[in-house]
């Protein structure tokens, strides 16, 4: 064991390492498994995941404007991202059932297959990366990761004057 391993780092060092670790996760884990998803399709899944998640979990209609808001990007950027997914055959546009003046987005069968493939790759990557972990640790990490993700919604509820974010 080296002093760089988590058991020998200070709490401050561990907490400061979380952000870079998440960045590395996104960049590498899905590109370095068998039959990797292309970098282009991986970036497309940002939009596809939003469409899939919001239509499945909340039965919401999702528009280009909603994609922009959820990704925190300019509407013109979201429009280009959505158009790219439509050209690739992963998304379709349809008239809103709630307001016929709006256009909503749906996964195409090809988009649903790409997302299923992404989920399989994510699971394969997790299984490979944690293969030498104790089963209890693998499940605990998965549980804590899901708890972390479920807590993300609270980020938008922060008080702008809250100094705890400046730590």
BAFI-3210 file (N, C-alpha, C; in Angstrom, 3 decimals, decimal comma, padded with zeros to 6 digits):
// residues 167
n [1|2|3|4|5|6|7|8|9|10|11|12|13|14|15|16|17|18|19|20|21|22|23|24|25|26|27|28|29|30|31|32|33|34|35|36|37|38|39|40|41|42|43|44|45|46|47|48|49|50|51|52|53|54|55|56|57|58|59|60|61|62|63|64|65|66|67|68|69|70|71|72|73|74|75|76|77|78|79|80|81|82|83|84|85|86|87|88|89|90|91|92|93|94|95|96|97|98|99|100|101|102|103|104|105|106|107|108|109|110|111|112|113|114|115|116|117|118|119|120|121|122|123|124|125|126|127|128|129|130|131|132|133|134|135|136|137|138|139|140|141|142|143|144|145|146|147|148|149|150|151|152|153|154|155|156|157|158|159|160|161|162|163|164|165|166|167]
n.u [000,830|000,498|001,146|-000,612|-002,976|-006,484|-006,873|-004,770|-004,885|-005,674|-008,811|-009,477|-007,879|-009,065|-011,711|-011,165|-010,282|-012,471|-013,948|-012,113|-011,950|-014,541|-014,577|-012,638|-013,889|-016,049|-014,666|-013,129|-014,128|-016,165|-015,058|-013,033|-013,775|-014,714|-015,800|-016,295|-018,335|-018,639|-016,924|-018,432|-021,073|-021,212|-021,241|-023,659|-025,393|-025,829|-027,975|-029,890|-030,207|-031,448|-033,899|-034,929|-034,999|-036,697|-039,103|-039,730|-039,542|-041,100|-043,109|-043,071|-043,228|-040,585|-038,725|-036,661|-035,906|-036,160|-034,120|-031,923|-032,098|-031,833|-029,285|-027,847|-027,018|-026,767|-029,729|-029,296|-027,120|-028,186|-030,129|-028,554|-027,373|-029,614|-030,521|-028,364|-028,702|-031,146|-030,519|-028,758|-030,516|-031,465|-033,315|-036,697|-039,012|-042,121|-045,528|-046,688|-048,762|-050,020|-049,918|-050,354|-048,821|-046,239|-043,149|-042,090|-039,680|-038,735|-037,346|-036,087|-036,498|-033,835|-032,442|-033,306|-032,113|-029,385|-029,193|-029,757|-027,547|-025,543|-026,129|-025,544|-022,807|-021,975|-022,535|-020,881|-018,382|-018,354|-018,451|-016,017|-014,094|-014,466|-013,964|-012,074|-012,840|-014,279|-017,477|-019,344|-018,247|-018,489|-021,284|-021,919|-020,583|-022,040|-024,580|-024,058|-023,274|-025,669|-027,228|-025,862|-026,334|-029,129|-029,315|-028,526|-030,453|-030,824|-028,866|-029,715|-031,327|-029,826|-028,929|-027,880|-026,169|-024,958|-022,178|-021,017|-020,478|-018,133|-015,982]
n.v [-001,186|002,232|005,633|007,160|005,880|005,690|005,027|006,215|008,919|012,299|013,547|015,929|015,781|013,551|014,495|016,651|015,262|014,115|015,501|015,627|012,847|012,128|013,393|011,907|009,423|009,820|010,346|008,026|005,389|004,313|004,277|002,473|-000,195|-003,446|-003,421|-000,501|002,461|004,984|008,138|010,245|009,207|008,809|011,437|012,177|010,755|012,308|014,032|012,141|010,629|012,492|012,882|010,272|009,786|011,834|011,429|008,873|008,745|010,898|011,275|013,558|015,910|016,627|019,299|021,137|023,445|022,598|020,704|022,399|023,869|021,830|020,824|023,063|024,800|027,105|027,816|027,606|025,906|023,586|023,104|022,458|020,117|018,469|018,393|017,029|014,510|013,818|013,711|011,549|009,576|008,956|010,416|011,636|014,138|015,431|016,594|018,258|016,656|018,061|020,741|021,724|023,555|023,304|021,514|018,306|015,934|012,568|009,354|007,442|004,096|003,337|005,102|004,217|001,691|002,413|003,587|001,370|-000,182|001,518|001,368|-001,336|-001,273|000,480|-001,061|-003,283|-001,991|-001,137|-003,621|-004,713|-002,848|-003,001|-005,629|-006,912|-006,136|-006,513|-007,996|-006,745|-004,150|-003,371|-003,254|-001,392|000,894|001,283|001,775|004,151|005,829|006,039|007,285|009,713|010,738|010,928|013,016|015,217|017,007|018,829|020,726|022,937|024,157|025,524|028,140|031,226|032,704|030,858|029,777|027,294|026,118|027,196|025,883]
n.w [000,000|-000,829|000,219|-001,173|-001,354|-000,513|002,253|003,560|003,156|004,087|005,389|004,124|001,804|000,568|000,089|-001,624|-003,830|-005,005|-007,068|-009,370|-009,653|-010,460|-012,953|-014,304|-014,301|-016,089|-018,458|-019,026|-018,274|-019,922|-022,384|-022,408|-022,288|-023,514|-026,920|-027,185|-026,722|-029,100|-028,866|-029,861|-029,843|-027,109|-026,151|-027,240|-025,664|-023,436|-023,972|-024,771|-022,447|-020,753|-022,075|-021,998|-019,204|-018,186|-019,508|-018,729|-015,854|-014,891|-016,626|-018,106|-020,762|-022,920|-024,142|-026,503|-025,170|-022,497|-022,443|-022,751|-020,369|-018,410|-018,979|-018,591|-020,620|-023,404|-025,292|-028,095|-028,267|-027,139|-029,071|-031,303|-030,327|-030,014|-032,671|-033,843|-032,661|-033,761|-036,504|-036,370|-035,908|-033,390|-031,921|-032,134|-033,255|-032,091|-032,038|-029,159|-026,780|-024,885|-025,556|-028,596|-030,009|-029,264|-029,692|-028,940|-027,663|-028,395|-027,709|-030,357|-031,696|-032,276|-030,630|-028,120|-028,156|-028,223|-025,701|-024,090|-024,733|-023,744|-020,977|-020,532|-021,063|-019,038|-016,790|-017,315|-017,219|-014,548|-013,234|-014,116|-013,186|-010,431|-009,863|-008,197|-005,717|-002,472|-002,204|-000,514|-000,362|-003,047|-003,360|-001,376|-002,301|-004,672|-003,565|-002,131|-004,228|-005,665|-003,708|-003,554|-006,163|-006,080|-004,308|-005,736|-006,691|-004,685|-005,000|-006,503|-004,688|-002,882|-000,634|-001,807|-000,151|001,431|003,062|003,166|000,749|-000,092|000,929]
ca.u [000,000|001,245|000,481|-001,624|-004,217|-007,464|-006,758|-003,699|-005,091|-006,464|-010,192|-009,451|-007,346|-010,095|-012,817|-010,677|-010,038|-013,732|-014,269|-011,288|-012,279|-015,748|-014,189|-011,945|-014,904|-016,799|-013,786|-012,443|-014,695|-016,972|-014,280|-012,000|-014,318|-014,852|-016,792|-016,620|-019,244|-017,823|-016,950|-019,555|-022,311|-021,183|-021,718|-025,085|-026,190|-026,210|-029,334|-030,774|-030,491|-032,441|-035,195|-035,386|-035,272|-037,839|-040,351|-039,999|-039,716|-042,113|-044,063|-043,021|-042,809|-039,317|-038,501|-035,279|-035,706|-035,951|-032,782|-030,988|-032,155|-031,317|-027,839|-027,211|-026,373|-027,536|-030,699|-028,758|-026,273|-029,107|-030,758|-027,573|-027,218|-030,830|-030,492|-027,390|-029,330|-032,196|-029,821|-028,181|-031,622|-031,703|-034,451|-037,724|-039,822|-043,564|-046,347|-047,042|-050,141|-050,553|-049,982|-050,000|-047,882|-044,887|-042,561|-041,451|-038,690|-038,908|-036,316|-036,456|-036,036|-032,367|-032,008|-033,543|-031,089|-028,117|-029,224|-029,638|-026,136|-024,801|-026,346|-024,771|-021,398|-021,749|-022,503|-019,651|-017,251|-018,406|-018,071|-014,589|-013,319|-014,600|-013,888|-011,269|-013,380|-015,194|-018,866|-019,964|-017,752|-019,087|-022,681|-021,945|-020,223|-023,195|-025,630|-023,671|-023,310|-027,082|-027,640|-025,254|-027,061|-030,465|-029,184|-028,128|-031,527|-030,704|-027,905|-030,460|-032,056|-028,884|-029,008|-026,690|-025,301|-024,441|-020,715|-020,513|-020,034|-016,820|-014,952]
ca.v [000,000|003,490|006,703|007,785|005,125|006,401|004,769|007,023|010,331|013,052|013,772|017,046|015,255|012,689|015,314|017,419|014,344|013,603|016,147|015,057|011,429|012,066|013,751|010,760|008,392|010,134|010,295|006,783|004,071|003,772|004,193|001,464|-001,535|-004,154|-002,807|000,798|003,398|006,054|009,404|011,031|008,665|009,047|012,808|012,201|010,172|013,348|014,449|010,969|010,271|013,444|012,577|008,995|009,915|012,693|010,856|007,644|008,969|011,882|011,366|014,926|016,135|017,349|020,134|021,617|024,397|021,839|020,131|023,494|024,174|020,703|020,711|024,336|025,346|028,050|027,124|027,298|024,720|022,457|022,861|021,726|018,772|017,726|018,168|015,968|013,242|013,520|013,272|010,229|008,619|008,590|011,167|012,117|015,266|015,216|017,656|018,027|016,246|019,040|022,035|021,410|024,526|022,935|020,289|017,538|014,966|011,168|008,435|006,526|002,747|003,325|005,803|003,313|000,649|003,005|003,751|000,024|-000,538|002,331|000,797|-002,587|-000,882|001,034|-002,194|-004,037|-001,209|-001,206|-004,981|-004,893|-001,969|-003,423|-007,100|-007,409|-005,579|-007,330|-007,789|-005,752|-002,834|-003,063|-002,873|-000,158|001,991|001,497|002,406|005,530|006,583|006,334|008,281|010,963|011,210|011,333|014,276|016,299|017,989|019,855|021,767|024,110|024,725|026,175|029,570|031,858|033,215|029,739|029,731|025,905|025,742|027,780|025,114]
ca.w [000,000|-000,854|000,970|-002,020|-001,282|000,312|003,687|004,121|002,833|005,062|004,966|003,165|000,541|-000,040|-000,416|-002,767|-004,942|-005,546|-008,352|-010,440|-009,843|-011,289|-014,320|-014,882|-014,530|-017,310|-019,623|-019,340|-017,997|-021,008|-023,605|-022,277|-022,129|-024,781|-027,813|-026,591|-027,366|-029,666|-028,124|-030,385|-029,279|-025,678|-025,921|-027,587|-024,585|-022,475|-024,339|-024,776|-021,062|-020,236|-022,689|-021,450|-017,773|-017,881|-020,022|-017,977|-014,425|-014,520|-017,730|-018,615|-022,138|-022,886|-025,313|-026,641|-024,073|-021,266|-022,560|-022,470|-018,943|-017,632|-019,203|-018,248|-021,816|-024,194|-026,140|-029,414|-028,089|-026,971|-030,369|-032,126|-029,766|-030,352|-034,128|-034,100|-032,277|-034,747|-037,729|-036,113|-035,812|-032,000|-031,404|-033,065|-032,771|-032,221|-031,457|-027,759|-026,508|-023,937|-026,229|-029,975|-030,571|-028,847|-030,225|-027,876|-028,119|-027,997|-028,183|-031,431|-031,346|-032,298|-029,421|-026,992|-028,228|-027,798|-024,251|-023,508|-024,906|-022,780|-019,641|-020,468|-020,961|-017,709|-015,856|-017,589|-016,714|-013,081|-012,841|-014,384|-012,309|-009,031|-009,823|-007,082|-004,476|-001,679|-002,655|000,364|-000,792|-004,360|-003,150|-000,580|-003,200|-005,551|-002,761|-001,843|-005,488|-005,941|-002,720|-004,007|-007,341|-005,638|-003,576|-006,639|-006,844|-003,643|-005,393|-006,945|-003,554|-001,974|-000,346|-002,395|000,899|002,207|002,943|003,183|-000,596|-000,337|001,644]
c.u [000,872|000,490|-000,549|-002,952|-005,150|-007,296|-005,711|-003,812|-005,876|-007,879|-010,248|-008,943|-008,380|-011,210|-012,393|-010,454|-011,322|-014,049|-013,436|-011,588|-013,530|-015,440|-013,513|-012,921|-015,608|-015,924|-013,348|-013,260|-015,491|-016,197|-013,278|-012,542|-014,415|-015,984|-017,232|-017,628|-018,382|-017,957|-018,124|-020,876|-022,368|-021,662|-023,202|-025,942|-026,534|-027,652|-030,290|-031,158|-031,546|-033,829|-035,754|-035,816|-036,540|-039,151|-040,724|-040,364|-040,867|-043,192|-044,155|-042,733|-041,524|-039,093|-037,020|-034,958|-035,447|-034,556|-031,744|-030,937|-031,508|-029,807|-027,094|-026,453|-027,320|-028,525|-030,172|-027,845|-027,148|-029,769|-029,819|-027,402|-028,417|-030,847|-029,521|-027,979|-030,439|-031,561|-029,221|-029,258|-031,988|-032,909|-035,436|-038,424|-041,284|-044,291|-046,698|-048,492|-050,822|-050,753|-049,454|-049,037|-046,440|-044,455|-041,821|-040,548|-039,005|-037,710|-036,877|-036,078|-034,505|-031,798|-032,190|-032,495|-029,728|-028,084|-029,133|-028,188|-025,253|-024,935|-025,563|-023,282|-021,081|-021,647|-021,235|-018,425|-017,204|-017,942|-016,572|-013,735|-013,333|-014,464|-013,101|-011,701|-014,197|-016,623|-019,582|-019,539|-018,363|-020,518|-022,803|-021,591|-021,399|-024,319|-025,307|-023,667|-024,753|-027,623|-027,114|-026,044|-028,470|-030,439|-028,836|-029,193|-031,426|-029,726|-028,617|-031,195|-031,153|-029,183|-027,745|-025,717|-024,672|-022,932|-020,185|-020,028|-018,639|-015,700|-013,910]
c.v [001,247|004,542|007,435|007,050|005,796|006,204|005,658|008,512|011,002|013,213|014,874|016,591|014,396|013,521|016,144|016,548|013,861|014,197|015,608|013,578|011,284|012,414|012,582|009,623|008,617|009,950|008,894|005,511|003,495|003,638|003,053|000,076|-002,174|-003,528|-001,434|001,591|004,542|007,317|010,264|010,525|008,852|010,455|012,925|011,674|011,175|013,787|013,272|010,556|011,201|013,133|011,294|009,138|010,717|012,148|009,597|007,954|009,908|012,040|012,802|014,907|016,948|018,042|020,490|022,600|023,695|021,195|021,194|023,792|023,067|020,517|021,985|024,934|026,318|027,277|026,775|026,071|023,478|022,100|022,085|020,295|017,898|017,412|017,059|014,597|012,840|013,021|011,882|009,151|008,227|009,283|011,459|013,303|014,925|016,421|017,274|017,603|017,233|020,406|021,831|022,394|024,181|021,647|019,596|016,473|013,584|010,367|007,623|005,123|002,645|004,026|004,934|002,205|001,192|003,157|002,401|-000,447|000,230|001,741|-000,510|-002,271|-000,322|-000,089|-003,018|-003,308|-001,282|-002,578|-005,203|-004,106|-002,469|-004,939|-007,622|-006,806|-006,649|-007,002|-006,736|-004,340|-002,418|-002,559|-001,590|001,053|002,310|002,212|003,870|006,398|006,964|007,373|009,662|011,553|011,668|012,677|015,461|017,384|019,113|020,956|023,057|024,809|025,474|027,652|030,217|032,386|032,134|029,600|028,305|025,479|026,281|027,013|024,592]
c.w [000,000|-000,069|000,129|-001,974|-000,290|001,821|004,351|003,772|003,949|004,514|003,912|001,802|-000,181|-000,667|-001,628|-003,995|-005,613|-006,916|-009,502|-010,699|-010,703|-012,739|-015,010|-015,174|-015,860|-018,549|-019,987|-019,229|-019,154|-022,304|-023,572|-021,943|-023,509|-025,603|-027,304|-027,420|-027,880|-028,825|-028,575|-029,809|-027,773|-025,368|-026,259|-026,440|-023,487|-022,716|-024,238|-023,366|-020,461|-020,781|-022,082|-019,993|-017,507|-018,427|-019,247|-016,528|-014,079|-015,574|-018,253|-020,103|-022,062|-024,227|-025,406|-025,518|-022,753|-021,272|-022,216|-020,977|-018,108|-017,795|-018,821|-019,412|-022,504|-025,072|-027,536|-029,359|-027,956|-028,298|-031,293|-031,636|-030,124|-031,845|-034,499|-033,767|-033,249|-036,037|-037,576|-035,983|-034,397|-031,368|-032,524|-032,409|-032,988|-031,637|-030,025|-027,650|-025,560|-024,574|-027,641|-030,625|-030,246|-029,529|-029,091|-028,491|-027,565|-028,475|-029,335|-030,973|-031,341|-031,061|-028,183|-026,971|-027,806|-026,282|-023,545|-023,597|-023,930|-021,384|-019,477|-020,313|-019,581|-016,682|-016,056|-017,030|-015,191|-012,597|-013,022|-013,382|-010,868|-008,860|-008,630|-005,741|-003,760|-002,125|-001,808|-000,029|-002,120|-004,187|-002,349|-001,441|-004,134|-004,793|-002,494|-003,096|-005,827|-004,961|-003,115|-005,175|-006,966|-004,917|-004,474|-006,785|-005,815|-004,013|-005,783|-005,828|-002,579|-001,820|-000,920|-001,359|001,745|002,006|002,917|001,808|-000,915|000,342|000,729]
res [x|x|x|x|x|x|x|x|x|x|x|x|x|x|x|x|x|x|x|x|x|x|x|x|x|x|x|x|x|x|x|x|x|x|x|x|x|x|x|x|x|x|x|x|x|x|x|x|x|x|x|x|x|x|x|x|x|x|x|x|x|x|x|x|x|x|x|x|x|x|x|x|x|x|x|x|x|x|x|x|x|x|x|x|x|x|x|x|x|x|x|x|x|x|x|x|x|x|x|x|x|x|x|x|x|x|x|x|x|x|x|x|x|x|x|x|x|x|x|x|x|x|x|x|x|x|x|x|x|x|x|x|x|x|x|x|x|x|x|x|x|x|x|x|x|x|x|x|x|x|x|x|x|x|x|x|x|x|x|x|x|x|x|x|x|x|x]
***
